[in-house]
Amino acid sequence: MDTIDTQILELLQDQGRLAVSELAERVGLSEAPTWRRLKRLEENGLISGYHAKLDRKALGYGVFAIVSVRFSIHDLQLAENFANTIRDLNCVQTCHNVTGDVDYILTVVTRNLEDYERFTLTLRGIPGVTSIQTHLSLRELKSTGHLSPR
């Protein structure tokens, strides 16, 4: 990966809808080599997709929560069951198996607190879950998926 590849990645993170022609102009190449570089970055897994960032509040999702989940025991079958259940819950944005005093940290969006309560009832019903701790976001100060390719 060279400086032009890095420029392409930076530009696409900021403006994922850039046409190849504009991308080429900004990095100082013609369209064909820019397109080839773009395809190579995709094939090598550096670009995993293109997404529109939606405004959750404008879509009616008023609750954003960071949820810590603790298990009673560490069992492979319980972990697989938990993972399968979480994958099916659209309100769960991210789920990380973490180190420390909890087992998982999730980010969750719901339309309101009643919907969030229904989510927690589902979570409490998953075998092995012994503790749930919720942190409600009062205000988002930063949200980015931007990575520095340098």
N, C-alpha and C positions, 0 to 999 in steps of 0.2 A: 504494500500500500504506500503510495507516494503522496505528495502534497495536493495533487489534483484530486485523487480519491478522497482525501480528507476534506477538501473544499466541497466536493459533491455531497458527501455525508452531512456536512454542516448545513449546506443550503437546503437539502431535502428535509432535514429535521425542522427547519424553520418554515419551509413552504413545500409541503409534500406534493402539491399539485403543479409544480413547475414543469413546463413542457421541456422536452429534450432540447429544443432549439434555444430556449432561454437559459437553460442550465449550461449548455455549450458556450453561449455567449459570456456568461458570468465566469466560467473557468478558463476561457480563452482557447477553446478547441472548436473544431467543427462538429457537426451533429453526429456523424458516423462513429468517430472514436469515443465521443461522450456516451453514446448509446451502448457501445461495446463495454466501456468501463462500468456503466450502470448495470448491465446484465451480469458482468463478472462479480460485482459487489453483491448482487442478489443471489447468484449461484453459490458464492462462498459463504452465504449466511450473514453477511454484515448488514444487509437490509432484509428484514424478515416480513415486511408488509407495509402497506400504506393505509393510514387511518385518518378519519376526520375526528377531531376532538370536539365532543358535544358539551354544551353547557348544561350541567345536571339541574341547576335551579330553573333554567328556562324550560326544561322538560318536566318540571314538577317534582323533582327529587329534593326534598327539603332537609333530609337527615343524612349526614355523613358521619359514620362511626368507625372508630378503630377498636377492634375487638380482640381481646386476649382470651385464648382457650387453653385450659389445663386438663390433662387426662389423669385418671386415677392410676393406671398402669400403662406401660409401654408394650403394646402387643401389635404385631404386624397386621393381624386381621382387623383389629379395631382401627388402626391407622388407615387401612385401605377402605374400610367402610366410611370413615370420616371423609376421606378424599373424594370418594364417589358421590357422597351426599353434597359436599360443598360444590363440586363441579356442576351439579344440577340446579344450584340456587343462583338465579340471575342477579340477585341483589348483592352477591359477593363479587367485588371487583378484583381483589387480590387476596391470596392466601399464601402465607409463608410458614414453613416448618422452621422454628428458630431455636437457638440455644438460650439458656437462662432459666428463669423460674416459671415460664409458660412454655407450652408446646407449639402453639400456632398463633400467628397474628394475622387478622383479616381486616380488610377495608370493606365497608358495607355502605350501600346507599339504599334508602327507602323513601317513599313519598312523604311519610309522616311517622309519628311515634307509634301509632297503632300498627302499621305495617312492620315497624321495627320489632314491636312486641311479638308479632307472629313469627318473625324470623328467629327471635331468641327461643321461643317455644320449640321450634324445629331443632335448633342447635342443642337445647337441653335434652331432647329426645334421642340424640345420637349416643349409642352405647359407648361408655368409657369417659364421656365428658363429665367432669366433676366441678368445673369452675369456669365462669364466663365473667370477664370484666370489660365494661364498655366505657369508652371515652368518646363523648359527642363533640364534634368539631363545632366551635362557635363561629369561627371565621377562618377561611383559607388564606394563608399568607403566600404560599407558593405551591404550584403544582406543575411539574414538568417531567417529561420522559427524556429530555435532552441529554445525550451522552457526548463527551468529548472524544472524538476518534484519534486525538493526538496522543 
